[in-house]
Amino acid sequence: MAKSAGVSIGYLAERTGLAVSAIRYYEAQGLVEPWRNAGGQRRFLRSDLRRLSFIMIAQQFGFSLPEIREYLKNLPGGRTPTQEDWAAISSDFRDHLDQRIETLMKLRDNLDGCIGCGCLSLPRCALYNPQDKAGEKGTGPRYLMGDSPEVENDG
């Protein structure tokens, strides 16, 4: 399809299930880049269907719009991405998902134990995280994020 023809925002909304307002929001965020035809209507590349679908999936996996924008900036503007373009972006995306899956598995497996958040509200926290030693490693749930508790041996 020639770029001059493009597809309408209504077509994209119908095909993706997104509201027109959501597509306009993604445009404002720089995630899609339509142009205007002679009548002033927004026109999109047909490949923007895949781009919007990627955005929807990435959001379901917990990626923020700034993170998604970083992935998408590596795709070409003005032409339909090739299979190689998507392969490059999916490789990095897959690595990021693997890290998230690992973190979620740690959370699942340690949900009833100490995650190194520094709350010290469970009796076991005094053993796993005395005087909030996890807090010295930085903010957040340190043990869940991959830090290991140092076990002090008084023996």
Disulfide bonds with the S-S distance in Angstrom:
none
